[in-house]
Amino acid sequence: MLSRPKPGESEVDLLRFQNQFLSSGAPPAVRIVKKANKKDRRADEELPILQDQRDVVTLDELPDLPPTLVPAPPKRARPSPHFKLPEDQDPEERLDQHDRHITAVFTKIIERDTSAMAVTMPLPSGVAFPQVFHRSQKGTQGKMAASGKRSIFAQEIAARRKAEAQSTPMGMSVPIQGQQEETAKSSQGPQLITGEGLRSQDARHEVQTIHEENLAKLHALGPEEILQEQQKLLAQLDPSLIAFLKSRRSTDGQAGVESMEEQKSDTVVQETPEKEPMEPPPPRGYKWKQPELATSAPELPVTPHKEWLHMDSVECEKLQWTQDLPPLRRQKTQEGMQQARFSLQGELLAPDADLPTHLGLHHHGEEAERAGYSLQEIFHLARSQISQQRALALQVLARIISKAQGGEFGSQLTDSVLRLLLDAGFLFLLRFSLDDSVDSVIAAAVWALRALLVAPGDEELLDSTFSWYQGAAIFPLMPCQEEEEEEDEETPAEKRKKNPQETRPPPDLARNDVIKGLLATQLLPRLRYLLEVTYPSPAVVQDILAVLIRVARHSLESATKVLDCPRLIDTLVREFLPTSWSPVEEGPISRLHGVPCGAAMKLLRVLASAGRNISARLMSGFDLRSRLCRFVSEAPQELALPIQEAEQLNTESFRLWAVAATYGQGGDLYRELYPVLIRTLQALPQELSIRPHSQLAMLRISALITLLTQLTQASSSSHTELHAPARNNPNESTLSPVPPSITWVQVSGLRPLVEPILRQVLKELPQPDSWRALAPLPTACLLYLAAHYQAWSQQPKLCPGECLQDMERLSKELVLPLLSQPPFQDLWDSLRHCSPLCNPLSCAPAPESIPNLVSLGCGGGCPPLSLAGSSSAFPFLTSLLSFLNTLTRIHKGLCGQLASVLATPGLQDYLLHCGAPSHAPRLTPFLAWALRHEYHLQYLVLTLAQRMAGLRQDPTPDAIVYHTLALTLVSHLLPGSEYLAHELLLGCVFRPEFLPEGTSGGPEAADFSDKLNLGSSGTPGSGRGALLAEACRDLPSIRGCYLAHCTLPCPALLHSQALYQGEPLHIPSLLLPVPKEPLLPADWPFLPLIHLYHQASGPVSKALPSSSLGTATRTLQWVLVLESWRPSNLRAVPPAARLARLMCVFLMDSDLFREAPIQHYVTALLAQLCQPQALSLLKLDCPLPGLASFPDLYTSFLEHFEAVSFGDSLFGMLVLLPLQRRYSVTLRLSLFGEHVGALRALGLPLAQLPVSLENYTAPPEDNLELLKLYFQALVMGTLCPHWCPVLYAVAVAHINSFIFSQDPKSSDVVVAASKWMLQKTWLLANEVCEAKCLKQHLLYYKLPNVALPEGFELYPQLPPLRQNRLQDVTNGLLKDGVPGS
């Protein structure tokens, strides 16, 4: 046997194998068999007799593939001897007849003769589409399947031709409705007689003749006779034959019958019930579907037909949407978010809104009768596979969010739209939509993202206040809540083990901060890709820039990410800040790429505001100097841009330059553009004379003047000032800031150009409309003049006399005439109405404020009577006060002339309302922003008043008002104002001029008040007047104590100092700290005591320093001053918190409380705390600021008292004060249960008790456990009248009330305990004096009376009720050995 070839064998080996196989003679493994010719059978035998004999080329007659054209070997032709070739036949034609190759079909095509054939019209159809072939037609398919090679299409064609051949030509007249059924039946031809077997040529005619005779007989019979004959025939025939005939009819005629029935379905008339019996029953195999559709016809507006596409199986439940809408139900309940429905324009539709259906608002399943779509339905549509639906859903959501942030749904919905959307994952749906490939979806997603992140009105507010006093510095728009509780519960060791590179997933980040969650999803690279590659429309570009601006305002970290995003800033500068572009006409533009855009410049300005380093990188790394020169050197009208875009671009260029100048950058640019700035300033008076005044133009001019202000401040920085903070802060000693490249000489000539602008604007003050239009200009001009004179006074080489004379001239010509104008007085009167403190409604929280997405909430614009409203005088008056402070600080002689500004009635009224005690409002982002600017005005008023008071010999008339305002302000200042808080502590708060009581009979009045309150207090605060006088003398020491302990973070203090003093090289950023809470706590007067307590009771106990006595004394002195003369400023500290702070004095050391100063001041403070008004507010069961639990503090206090008190009466007062009956029983249980040994040291006499004894005895005690402890301490001698007289009287009173109580509602346990105590009391031994006295006290107690030695009165004999009670309980007990009666 031959082996198979192996790998590696060559062709020579294969030839050798072949020769061996041929020589061996073995049979081959494969045999070639010629396929039998099946073409001998005639094709017409397969065809029905009635089928047309047509010359049709079918696929079965041809081979599947053409034969391979291989030349055959030549052979010699040898004709048959019996075959003779005809002489008249062409050999070529003979070859063609016998050629059966596939190419012979296409070589010669002869059309058949159709002149004698009848032409039939196409069958009518009531549908718009051709009839669809259904594979479910089993008749033709089952019959043709035997051929084996016919496709489904060929089988359907054959069945169609057969049906057409059997149908009647349409040239006949259409029968009327009464004859329609019969005509249809006759037109179908015979159903049972086929003519098979007839050999004649007239077979078809014979069959038709028989059919017509049958029909004529049927017409001659009546309906009843037809039914009788039918029943006879059915009874005679074999049932199997009947079934066969029915199945044959169903098989052969199904296509034709169904086709005719479908054609008749459009015009068929519903038959009457009388005619129904005339119809024969349908065959078993026949599928009648029309009645099934007819059952649903009355329920649907249109009747579905089988010939409709995909309607072969009608599902009525899916067609219910085509019905008429149900009637609208009237809902009386308030609409919630689950039922809220919105239109396609984002409008909230009323529950009873009846809108037409053509608006497209009813395409939903739930509540089909209501118009509009719910948030769930819109959210579902946003995930559609159709891009148009996704884009529509995102657009609707964007409109809904915009209207929600505008406050349009605030009073109509019960929940927040933004909160619901974010909880549902809308943020990440937008992020996924940004990755879509369809431009319309991307545009809608960007629009929705802008609507979500950028609150309307926020950017307009921040832009319009950029030129205010410290207006460029803002709070970051980031959440201020802490991390989740799970993270807070982590131990420090776990936090150290945690991988710092490990990042939280975006959903967790978005739950706390939306911006952080978005940045974690690679939002910035995607936005850069859209700008750089896709070239979106101008609207999409503006939306993307707005989103980037919002991200940059979030925090320094976010701004750094925007700057570090690869190619993002390069793309923005290249595409949207080009130095050359084609002129752009007014109106909408088709493409924003290659055209300067003000929003792009604004983004760079916001980024530069985030930090000095970012500003330097922008100015040096992206060639912004050339672009600033390009956009600043030309007027807006000459920039070949639409005027609004040109104004915004010019304004943002000035603002970016001003921000850079705030850090001391951009000085070289000033030298280059000096002629341009001078020319612009010279043209301003003429521009201001044109009416009406454009708001954009006013903002541009104010931005220019703000730029000059920052350049002037940068020129005043000297070399010594640069290194002064470095000496104070060792951490920054290695820094060597580069001095500004601008000098005073270069900016000193700008004042003569700015001053005329201010004069021209101030002339419009009597005209309110013009004044409101020009409002940004006077503010910016006054701030520039303040910076100018401040820088002038710091120049060492200039004569100071010239500066003073110029200030006198300006004060005489400009300031004093302004202060005397009546409209100027109206500005002060409007302060109280526009103040967030006096008018909280002007700073109402945003309707859609959510904690993880911060916004200022200015969606509807600021009201006119608000701090940022059009009628607000805050920006102008703040800048005026800043200017007046600069003048009075440099020129002391102007203080007397300018003092009249403080005597304005409107200002006095405003200060009184601000100093009045009120609850601190909840700190919202907008309120924090507004309060910061209001605090600026209050601080400048106090600074000016302090300077005026230092030059007066007599006390200032409004000193109390100023001091109250200073105390309120120092406890309310927000982060970023550390320098202001430090200056207030250094000046106004502890200034003797603001405490006129110390020199005008205040101490004497305090002593007299204590004598008047003698009847309401057990011990008068004797010597309080002397203590107050001593505190007034020690004000400098008190100020030093608080400056040492109310320390603010040094970096934050230096940052704030650089901002307010205008030190450009020491300003790290214009982003302020997050305003989580005020800088100082509400109980800041107790801070030194709290620091000492923490130092003594911390994890590592340390001995108190030697200065602790002085610190505690100074703190108690200041608290006593506030309690006596400024009680309203301590109302923010609850009396219980003040008591806890006093208890800390005794807990911090074992001997400190024995010092005489401590004893005197604590006694005086405790007497103030025990006054009836303060005592009614003393609540120990409510949460206290800075204290986890008062019972825990009291337990520590008892332990310390038991250890180191040695019967100190003052210590005992503080122990007894929380034991009053109205306070928690836990405190009394702690003393009598765990620290019963402390009772022996509580020897405070009844006469020294600071509160009334009735506060301890009434109402009767109802805690059974405490009553048992009382009784146990009395019976065992632990509680004696000479050891603890106060609590002995209290215990006797409660036990006496309990043993004689006969309340029918008492439980059995209480009744049994009462009887048991009464029995034990009755059985006390009379031989022992103490027991006899105790028995008498417990049985004969009447009322508390502090005047008696025991502290209570006794009954001479028991009342009858008590006597009966005693007899009932003690009946049968032994008394002196004799059974009791």
Disulfide bonds with the S-S distance in Angstrom:
none
